[in-house]
């Protein structure tokens, strides 16, 4: 059986503005994609965020997948969070 490689991620705190709302949360950048623009331009249709706050939610959401086609602006709030194994 083929062994799966464990990918390391860098956690980045970010603010995302979409067509309809704004979100603040954590984005995970794979080790080979060190810039947010790499993730925004890869082949995946959605960007994943965890620990997401928004004015549209009564309480934070543990996970949210945001369609990249709806994203208008991304701001990195904390680029130096701890890497995740």
Buried (B, 14 or more C-beta within 10 A) or exposed (E): EEEEEEEEBBBBBBBBBBEEEBBBBBBBBEEEBEEBEEBBEEEEEEBBBBBBBBEEEEEEBEEBEBEBEEBEEBEEEEEEBEEEE
